Amino acid sequence: MSALAPPRAATVRESTGANRTGPSPGRRRRRTPPLSWLRRWVSPLAIVVVWQLLSNAGVIPEQKLASPLQILATARDLVADGTLGSETVVSLQRVGLGFAIGASAGVALAVLAGLSRLGEDAVDPPMQMLRTLPHFGLIPLFIVWLGIGEAPKIALIALGVAFPLYLNTFAGIRSIDRRFLEAARTLHLNRRQRLRHVVVPGAVPQALVGLRQSLGVAWLSLIVAETVSASSGLGYLINHAREFLQTDVIVVGLAVYSILGLVTDAIVRALERKALAWRP
């Protein structure tokens, strides 16, 4: 009987499943259904259909809010005559210039404050004070200082962009494990090499979070900036339509704002996946 019995170790492996091949059930990746992404479109499409039905029934007056089909027709006309394209280009130029200035200032100040205690003492207190101010409330001062041209609009966007990038980049630098910096010193890396191989990789994840936040603030700042003495841009298009109660044009302008915001956020998320491919 004892000769025919399997060894105890083998019995234990069979009972515990230790001899199974392949990953354990807890580590298996869930397979996403092929058309699962369509589920996210069900509720938005349902809202649009109900909106159109209520407009056809007269529940939603045209003077208050145009129907989706009318908005679509208006968007097609604005694209055809070139109005929407030209105004969008102007808005993109404002966001691009304001974002470049604000992002450069925010990252530079964060690096200065994050790498040096002296820099932190000099930079962080005024940045913490200024970030508590509602930067939209500074519009009257910007107009007094810079006039009513492009300068106050770009300054408003730049100011809104700078603070999220500064805070997140500064936090990313300060959250780097000090053991990595000590290892870099042990390897006799100079300051530039430590910055390239230790500081930048350690701060990039948090900085990308700040980048996404800054882009959202940039588009929000643009909407407000273009309602102040603007003669071009999507905000001007919306204000001009408001005077004539053209709700279809207003909704088209707002839709373009939201689409541009989603596109820029998707670009940053793609950059994040590529830059952080080393993370599990």
N, C-alpha and C positions, 0 to 999 in steps of 0.2 A: 504494500500500500504506500509506504513512504517513498519507494523508488519511483512510483508512477506519479506522485504529486509534484506539481511545478515548484520551482524554487520560490521562497517567500518574497524575495526582491522582485521577481517577475510578477508575482501575484499583486504586490503593492502597486507596481507600475500600471498594471492593467486596471486595477480598481480606481486609481487616482487619475488615469488618463495621461500619465506622463509620457507614454510612448506614442501619443498622437502626433501627427505631423501637421504643420501649418500653424497660423496664428490662433491664439485663443479667441473665443467669441467676444470677449470684452474689448479686444484690440482690433477687431475687424472694422473696416470702414463701411459705413452705411452707404448703400448704393442709392443714388438719387434717381427717381423716376425720370424718364427722358423728357417729359413735357411738364415737369414740376414748375418751371418758371412761368408757365401760363397762369398759374393760380394767382400770382401777384397782380395780374391784369384784370381779374374778374371784378373786383370791387370798383376800381376806377372806371371801367367800361360801364358797369351798372349805374354809377353816378351820372355819367354822361347821358345814358339812355333815359334815365328818369328826368334829368334836366331838360332834355329835348321834348319829352312827352308833356311835362308841365308847361313848357313854353308854347307848344302847339295848342294846349288847352286854355291858354290865357291866364294861367295861375301866376306865372312869372311874366310881368309886363316887359315889353321890349325896351321901354325907356329906363327900366331898372337894370336889366341884364339881358343881353342878346342871347339867342339860342346858339347851341354848338354849331349847327349848320351855317348860320349866318356868320359866326366868328370864323369858321373855316373859309367861307367865301371871301370875307374881308381880308384874311391873311393871304389868300391866293392873289387878290388884287394888289395888295401892298407889295408882295414879292414881284409881281409882274411889272409894276411901274417903277420898281427900284427903290421905293421909299424905305421899306423895311431893311433892305440890305445896307443902304447908306447910313441910316441911323444906328444900326447895329455895329457897324465898323467904327463909328465915332465913340460909342460906348465901350467897345473893346479896347480902343486906344487909351481911353481914360483909365480903365481898370488896369491895363498892362503897365502903364507908366507909374500909376500910383502904387501898384503892387510891387514893382521893381524897387521903388524908392523905400517903401515901408519894410519890405522883406530884407533888403540890404542893411538898413539901419537896425532892425530888430535882431538879426543874426549877429551882426558885428558887436552890438552892445552886450548880447548874451555871452558871446565868446570872451569878451573883455571882463565881464563880471564873473563868469564861471571859472576862468583859469587863474584868477588873481584875487586874493582877499582885498587888496588895495582897490582893484577895479570894482569889486562888489560894493565896497563902502562908498565909492564915488558914483556908481551908476545905479545900483539897485534902489536906494531910497527915492530919488526923483522919479524913477520909472514906476515904482509902486504908488506914489502919490498921483502921478498923472493918469495911471490906468483906472483910477477910481472916478475920474471925471467922465461924464457922458460926452463923448467926443462930438456928438451931434449938436450939443449945446455950444460948441465952439464956433459954429457956423457964422454968427454975427461978427466974432473977432476975426475970423479968416477973411470975411468980406471987407472989414475995415483995413486989415493989414495988406491983403493981396488983391483987392478989387473984386469985380464980379465976372472975371474971365475964367480961364481954365485953371488957373493956379489954385484957387480955394477948393475946387472940386478934387483936384489931384491930391492936395494936402489932406483933405478929409479922408480920402481912401487910404493914403499912406499911413496916417495916424491910426486908423482902424486896423490895418494889417500888422503894424509893428508890435503891438502888445501881445497878441496870442503867440506869435513866433518867438518873441523875447522870453516870455514866461516858460514856454515848453522847452525851448532850446537850453535855457539856463537850468531848468530842472533836469533835463537829460544829461547835461555835463556834470552836474553835482551828484547824480545818481550812479555814476560810473564807479565800479568796485575799485577801491584804493589799492587792492592787491595787484590789479593790472598795471596801475601806474608805477607801483614799486618794482614789478617785474620789468617794466620798460626801462626804469633807471638801472636795474641790475644788468640789463643787456646793453647799457651805455647808449641808449637811443637819445639823440638830441631833441630839442624842443619841437622842431618841425616833424620829426619822425614820430614822436609821441602823439602829436596832434593828428597826424595822418592815420596811424595804425591803432591808436587806443581811443582818443577822444572822439573823433568823428564817428567811427563805428558804434561807439557806446551811446552817442547823443542822437544819432539819426532816427531811431524809432520814435522818440518823443518829439523830435523836431518835425517829423512828418505829420504827427497829430496836430501840432501847431500850424502846419502848412494848410491842412484841410480846414481848420477853424478860421485861419486868416482869409482864405478864399471866400468862405461864406460871409465874413464881415466885409470883404471888399465889394461883393455884389450888393449887400445891404447898404453900404455907404454910397455906392454909385446911385442907387435908387433915390436916396435922399439928396445927394449932391445935384442930380440932374433935375430936381424940382426947384432949384434955386437959381433963378436968372439964367436958365439954359436956353440956347437958341438952336440946339441940335442934340441928337441922341435919343435913346428910347424914352427917357424921362420927359423930354420936350414933346415927343410924339404923344405920350399919355396925357400930359397937361393940356396940350392943344385939343385933344379929343374930349377931355373933360369939359372944356368950355362949351362944346357943341353937343354934349350928352351922347357922344358916340361910344357906347359901352362896348361895342364889338372891337373897336380899335384899342380901347383900354385893356381888354382881356388879352388881345394879341400881344401887346407890349409886355404885359406881365408874364405871359406864357414864354416869351423869348427870354426874359430875365431868368425864369426858372430853368429853362432848357440849358442856357449857358452855364448856370450854376451847377447843374447836374453833370454836364460834360466836363467841366474843369475838375469837379470832385472825382469823376471816374478816371481822369488822367492821373490824378495824384494817387488814387488807389492802385492803379496799374504800376505806377512808379514805386509805390510802397512794396508791392508784391515782388518786383524785380530787385529792389535794393535790399530787401530783407529775406531773400530766398534762402539765406543760410540758417534762418531760424526754423525750428521744428514746427 
